Amino acid sequence: MTIDALIHRKTYEKVEYFLRRHFITFVPVALALIVLTLLPLGLLAFAKTYQFSWLNSEATYPIMILCASVYYLSLILFLFSYFITFYLDVWIITNDRLIDIRQISLFARSIAEVDLYQVQDVTSEVKGIFPSLFNYGNVYLQTAGSVPKFVLYNVSDPHAIRQAILELSASDRKFHN
């Protein structure tokens, strides 16, 4: 499926920005998953070091394999679903409107849009050490439309995005007045 089929771009409309969350915001989840992946191996090494008697039972090995399999499959499922939501959350800014495509879960998507001439206020926010170092943050749009507030979460260079939205909004207002 192409972007044009998803957003039904108008003939005069030109995509100015195609935004996703900054990739560095995925790193904490990836690190947590690495730790959770190594955790059972550490517990097994600990149990073998202290030679617990229940480890020598014939029934223990298949149960441990079953539990480990369920555990690792759950981690893979979580990683897959989180990555899909992370990657498919998209904001498209054209010369006429802003489209917010939000992946809610694996099989649920929400698409909202606002015409740029309805934008009343745009605020950008960079809060924290890592956002300041990697230059990402949130952009808040206050609108006069049916969706009163749009939030672009963890986008790269939020101050430049805010300025670009303000300029596109001002130029779009000229055509609607």
Residue frames relative to the residue before (quaternion, step in Angstrom):
aa qw qx qy qz dx dy dz
M 1.0000 0.0000 0.0000 0.0000 0.00 0.00 0.00
T 0.3030 -0.7618 0.5466 0.1703 3.57 -0.83 0.97
I 0.6585 -0.5004 0.3855 0.4090 3.53 -1.31 0.30
D 0.6306 0.5481 -0.3383 0.4330 3.60 0.99 -0.80
A 0.6619 0.4885 -0.3074 0.4784 3.59 1.03 -0.72
L 0.6681 0.5124 -0.2984 0.4495 3.55 1.06 -0.72
I 0.8069 0.2696 -0.1365 0.5075 3.61 0.88 -0.86
H 0.3169 -0.7737 0.4948 0.2370 3.62 1.26 -0.09
R 0.0423 -0.8469 0.5296 -0.0196 3.52 0.64 1.20
K 0.4450 -0.6841 0.5191 0.2539 3.53 -1.04 0.89
T 0.6638 -0.5455 0.3314 0.3898 3.58 -1.16 0.50
Y 0.7351 0.4055 -0.2283 0.4931 3.59 1.00 -0.76
E 0.5588 0.6486 -0.3662 0.3646 3.56 1.28 -0.20
K 0.1045 -0.7834 0.6124 0.0178 3.55 -1.01 0.93
V 0.4072 -0.7023 0.5260 0.2533 3.59 -0.88 0.95
E 0.2181 -0.7917 0.5635 0.0903 3.55 -0.71 1.16
Y 0.8003 0.0144 0.0351 0.5984 3.58 0.94 -0.95
F 0.1096 -0.7356 0.6664 0.0522 3.50 -1.16 0.82
L 0.0142 -0.8644 0.4987 -0.0630 3.57 -0.10 1.31
R 0.0594 -0.7394 0.6692 0.0429 3.49 -1.27 0.71
R 0.6466 -0.4731 0.4019 0.4434 3.53 -1.29 0.12
H 0.5795 -0.5841 0.4385 0.3616 3.58 -1.14 0.67
F 0.5478 -0.6618 0.4063 0.3112 3.58 -0.90 0.94
I 0.6032 0.5881 -0.3642 0.3971 3.60 1.07 -0.62
T 0.5989 0.5710 -0.3651 0.4266 3.62 1.18 -0.41
F 0.5986 0.5461 -0.3567 0.4650 3.59 1.29 -0.19
V 0.5367 0.6794 -0.3808 0.3247 3.59 1.18 -0.57
P 0.6595 0.4983 -0.3557 0.4362 3.71 0.77 -0.77
V 0.6452 0.5012 -0.3271 0.4748 3.59 1.00 -0.74
A 0.6430 0.5182 -0.3222 0.4628 3.59 0.98 -0.82
L 0.6593 0.4968 -0.3115 0.4706 3.61 0.95 -0.82
A 0.6363 0.5171 -0.3270 0.4699 3.59 0.99 -0.79
L 0.6631 0.4946 -0.3118 0.4674 3.59 0.98 -0.78
I 0.6117 0.5300 -0.3558 0.4673 3.61 1.06 -0.63
V 0.6506 0.5011 -0.3117 0.4780 3.58 0.95 -0.87
L 0.6793 0.4820 -0.2935 0.4691 3.59 0.92 -0.88
T 0.6108 0.5386 -0.3500 0.4629 3.59 1.15 -0.52
L 0.7229 0.4410 -0.2407 0.4744 3.58 0.97 -0.84
L 0.5048 0.6940 -0.4040 0.3168 3.59 1.20 -0.46
P 0.6952 0.4538 -0.3156 0.4595 3.70 0.71 -0.84
L 0.6239 0.5310 -0.3474 0.4562 3.58 1.07 -0.68
G 0.6371 0.5140 -0.3176 0.4786 3.58 1.06 -0.74
L 0.6535 0.5045 -0.3155 0.4678 3.58 0.96 -0.82
L 0.6427 0.5108 -0.3237 0.4704 3.59 1.01 -0.77
A 0.6459 0.5046 -0.3218 0.4739 3.61 0.95 -0.82
F 0.6313 0.5263 -0.3215 0.4702 3.59 1.02 -0.80
A 0.6759 0.4940 -0.2936 0.4615 3.58 0.91 -0.94
K 0.6704 0.4850 -0.3073 0.4700 3.61 1.00 -0.76
T 0.6055 0.5653 -0.3531 0.4348 3.58 1.08 -0.68
Y 0.7715 0.3308 -0.1774 0.5137 3.57 0.91 -0.91
Q 0.3480 -0.8044 0.4385 0.1988 3.58 1.34 0.31
F 0.0002 0.8075 -0.5861 0.0673 3.54 0.49 1.24
S 0.5264 -0.6805 0.4165 0.2939 3.58 -0.89 0.94
W 0.6337 0.5486 -0.3478 0.4202 3.61 1.01 -0.65
L 0.5694 0.5939 -0.3910 0.4125 3.63 1.19 -0.27
N 0.6626 0.5250 -0.2988 0.4428 3.60 1.17 -0.50
S 0.5056 0.6580 -0.4197 0.3678 3.59 1.24 -0.14
E 0.5433 -0.6342 0.4431 0.3260 3.61 -1.11 0.70
A 0.6695 0.5072 -0.2997 0.4524 3.62 1.05 -0.65
T 0.5743 0.6349 -0.3737 0.3570 3.58 1.14 -0.51
Y 0.6545 0.5517 -0.3266 0.4007 3.59 0.86 -0.94
P 0.6979 0.4438 -0.3067 0.4710 3.69 0.73 -0.87
I 0.6341 0.5205 -0.3361 0.4626 3.59 1.04 -0.72
M 0.6468 0.5081 -0.3180 0.4716 3.59 0.98 -0.80
I 0.6377 0.5127 -0.3248 0.4743 3.60 0.98 -0.81
L 0.6554 0.5084 -0.3100 0.4647 3.59 0.92 -0.87
C 0.6759 0.4839 -0.2952 0.4710 3.61 0.87 -0.92
A 0.6540 0.5044 -0.3142 0.4682 3.59 0.94 -0.83
S 0.6419 0.5249 -0.3238 0.4556 3.58 1.00 -0.79
V 0.6563 0.4933 -0.3056 0.4822 3.58 0.92 -0.88
Y 0.6426 0.5326 -0.3126 0.4534 3.57 0.97 -0.89
Y 0.7213 0.4385 -0.2602 0.4688 3.61 0.76 -1.00
L 0.6186 0.5197 -0.3481 0.4756 3.61 1.06 -0.62
S 0.6298 0.5209 -0.3312 0.4715 3.59 1.06 -0.72
L 0.6397 0.5152 -0.3227 0.4703 3.60 0.99 -0.78
I 0.6560 0.5023 -0.3099 0.4704 3.59 0.95 -0.86
L 0.6456 0.5144 -0.3184 0.4660 3.59 0.96 -0.82
F 0.6499 0.5043 -0.3170 0.4720 3.59 0.95 -0.85
L 0.6554 0.5093 -0.3119 0.4623 3.59 0.90 -0.91
F 0.6642 0.5071 -0.3041 0.4575 3.57 0.89 -0.91
S 0.7010 0.4573 -0.2863 0.4664 3.61 0.79 -0.94
Y 0.6440 0.5060 -0.3323 0.4678 3.61 1.00 -0.72
F 0.6571 0.5041 -0.3167 0.4623 3.60 0.94 -0.84
I 0.6320 0.5263 -0.3362 0.4589 3.60 0.96 -0.79
T 0.6765 0.4641 -0.3014 0.4859 3.60 0.89 -0.86
F 0.6404 0.5299 -0.3203 0.4543 3.59 0.99 -0.81
Y 0.7401 0.4414 -0.2354 0.4495 3.57 0.80 -1.03
L 0.7479 0.4195 -0.2276 0.4613 3.59 0.98 -0.76
D 0.4792 0.5853 -0.4768 0.4478 3.61 1.22 0.18
V 0.0848 0.8163 -0.5545 0.1382 3.57 -0.40 1.26
W 0.1158 -0.7427 0.6529 0.0929 3.53 -1.21 0.65
I 0.1057 -0.7876 0.6065 0.0267 3.54 -0.79 1.06
I 0.1004 -0.7782 0.6192 0.0301 3.54 -0.78 1.08
T 0.0855 -0.7827 0.6161 0.0218 3.54 -0.73 1.12
N 0.6637 -0.4831 0.3626 0.4411 3.56 -1.24 -0.10
D 0.7301 0.4135 -0.2322 0.4920 3.62 1.28 -0.13
R 0.8304 0.0060 0.0546 0.5544 3.60 1.00 -0.72
L 0.3471 -0.6755 0.6019 0.2469 3.52 -1.41 0.14
I 0.1234 -0.7885 0.6013 0.0390 3.56 -0.84 1.03
D 0.1627 -0.7779 0.6051 0.0482 3.54 -0.83 1.10
I 0.0346 -0.7863 0.6166 -0.0213 3.59 -0.45 1.23
R 0.0222 -0.8217 0.5667 -0.0572 3.53 -0.41 1.27
Q 0.2586 -0.7408 0.6040 0.1397 3.54 -0.79 1.08
I 0.2508 -0.8077 0.5194 0.1223 3.58 -0.37 1.23
S 0.7569 -0.1218 0.0950 0.6350 3.56 1.00 -0.89
L 0.7810 -0.3345 0.2098 0.4839 3.59 -1.22 -0.15
F 0.8200 0.2008 -0.0784 0.5302 3.57 0.94 -0.83
A 0.6590 0.4554 -0.3215 0.5050 3.59 1.14 0.56
R 0.0184 0.7906 -0.6087 0.0644 3.54 -0.86 1.05
S 0.1597 -0.7641 0.6200 0.0791 3.52 -1.14 0.78
I 0.0627 -0.7838 0.6176 0.0190 3.57 -0.93 0.93
A 0.0263 0.7772 -0.6264 0.0542 3.54 -0.80 1.10
E 0.0496 -0.8012 0.5959 0.0214 3.54 -1.13 0.60
V 0.0974 -0.7647 0.6344 0.0573 3.50 -1.27 0.49
D 0.4475 -0.6555 0.5345 0.2905 3.55 -1.06 0.76
L 0.5361 -0.6713 0.4103 0.3060 3.56 -0.90 0.91
Y 0.6092 0.5546 -0.3786 0.4219 3.61 1.07 -0.48
Q 0.6376 0.5278 -0.3256 0.4570 3.62 1.26 -0.30
V 0.4942 0.6598 -0.4323 0.3656 3.59 1.26 -0.15
Q 0.1939 -0.8077 0.5515 0.0764 3.55 -0.74 1.11
D 0.8042 -0.0023 0.0492 0.5923 3.56 0.99 -0.82
V 0.0773 -0.7725 0.6294 0.0349 3.56 -1.07 0.81
T 0.0321 -0.7956 0.6042 -0.0308 3.56 -0.81 1.07
S 0.1388 -0.7697 0.6152 0.0988 3.56 -1.00 0.80
E 0.1016 -0.8055 0.5839 0.0012 3.53 -1.07 0.80
V 0.0121 -0.7430 0.6691 -0.0096 3.55 -0.93 1.00
K 0.0604 0.8263 -0.5483 0.1134 3.55 -0.38 1.25
G 0.7596 0.3519 -0.2759 0.4723 3.58 -0.65 1.12
I 0.6629 -0.5248 0.3708 0.3842 3.53 -1.32 0.30
F 0.7133 0.4523 -0.2734 0.4603 3.60 0.73 -1.03
P 0.6449 0.4920 -0.3487 0.4695 3.63 0.89 -0.71
S 0.6520 0.5020 -0.3264 0.4651 3.60 1.00 -0.68
L 0.6709 0.5009 -0.3008 0.4565 3.58 0.97 -0.83
F 0.7840 0.3232 -0.1580 0.5059 3.57 0.92 -0.92
N 0.3916 -0.7713 0.4310 0.2570 3.58 1.35 0.16
Y 0.5022 0.5832 -0.4984 0.3991 3.56 0.48 1.22
G 0.1305 0.7876 -0.5920 0.1104 3.53 -1.20 0.50
N 0.6093 -0.5537 0.4331 0.3669 3.53 -1.34 -0.25
V 0.1611 -0.7347 0.6488 0.1156 3.52 -1.26 0.58
Y 0.1527 -0.7929 0.5881 0.0456 3.57 -0.77 1.11
L 0.1063 -0.7827 0.6119 0.0409 3.58 -0.90 0.98
Q 0.1794 -0.7479 0.6325 0.0923 3.55 -0.82 1.03
T 0.0561 -0.8311 0.5530 -0.0141 3.58 -0.68 1.07
A 0.4554 -0.6492 0.5308 0.2992 3.50 -1.37 0.18
G 0.5172 0.6760 -0.3907 0.3506 3.59 1.28 0.06
S 0.7512 -0.3877 0.2865 0.4509 3.53 -1.33 -0.24
V 0.6936 0.3215 -0.2463 0.5957 3.59 1.20 -0.49
P 0.2906 -0.8351 0.4360 0.1674 3.60 -0.08 1.26
K 0.8181 0.1289 -0.0560 0.5576 3.60 1.08 -0.58
F 0.1265 -0.7605 0.6346 0.0547 3.53 -0.93 1.01
V 0.0939 -0.7806 0.6158 0.0504 3.56 -1.04 0.78
L 0.1709 -0.7405 0.6445 0.0838 3.53 -0.90 1.04
Y 0.2101 -0.8360 0.5003 0.0821 3.56 -0.20 1.32
N 0.8909 -0.0170 0.0078 0.4538 3.54 -1.11 0.89
V 0.2834 0.7612 -0.5314 0.2407 3.58 0.87 0.93
S 0.5582 -0.5965 0.4602 0.3476 3.56 -1.21 0.54
D 0.8689 0.0424 -0.0662 0.4887 3.53 -1.16 0.80
P 0.0238 -0.8634 0.5040 0.0068 3.60 0.66 1.09
H 0.6219 0.5471 -0.3587 0.4304 3.61 1.05 -0.63
A 0.6558 0.4883 -0.3110 0.4845 3.59 1.01 -0.76
I 0.6216 0.5269 -0.3338 0.4738 3.60 1.05 -0.73
R 0.6311 0.5280 -0.3284 0.4638 3.60 0.97 -0.85
Q 0.6794 0.4898 -0.2926 0.4614 3.57 0.85 -0.95
A 0.6518 0.5134 -0.3135 0.4617 3.58 0.98 -0.82
I 0.6418 0.5097 -0.3257 0.4715 3.60 1.00 -0.79
L 0.6395 0.5201 -0.3294 0.4606 3.58 0.97 -0.81
E 0.6717 0.4883 -0.2999 0.4696 3.60 0.93 -0.84
L 0.6611 0.4905 -0.3075 0.4773 3.60 0.96 -0.85
S 0.6335 0.5312 -0.3227 0.4608 3.57 1.05 -0.76
A 0.6609 0.4987 -0.3078 0.4688 3.60 0.95 -0.85
S 0.6829 0.4650 -0.3031 0.4748 3.59 0.93 -0.77
D 0.6365 0.5178 -0.3338 0.4641 3.62 1.10 -0.61
R 0.6031 0.5679 -0.3487 0.4384 3.61 1.10 -0.67
K 0.5940 0.5859 -0.3620 0.4157 3.58 1.09 -0.66
F 0.6986 0.4675 -0.2692 0.4700 3.57 1.08 -0.76
H 0.7174 0.4431 -0.2469 0.4775 3.60 1.18 -0.51
N 0.6244 0.5262 -0.3561 0.4543 3.63 1.19 -0.02
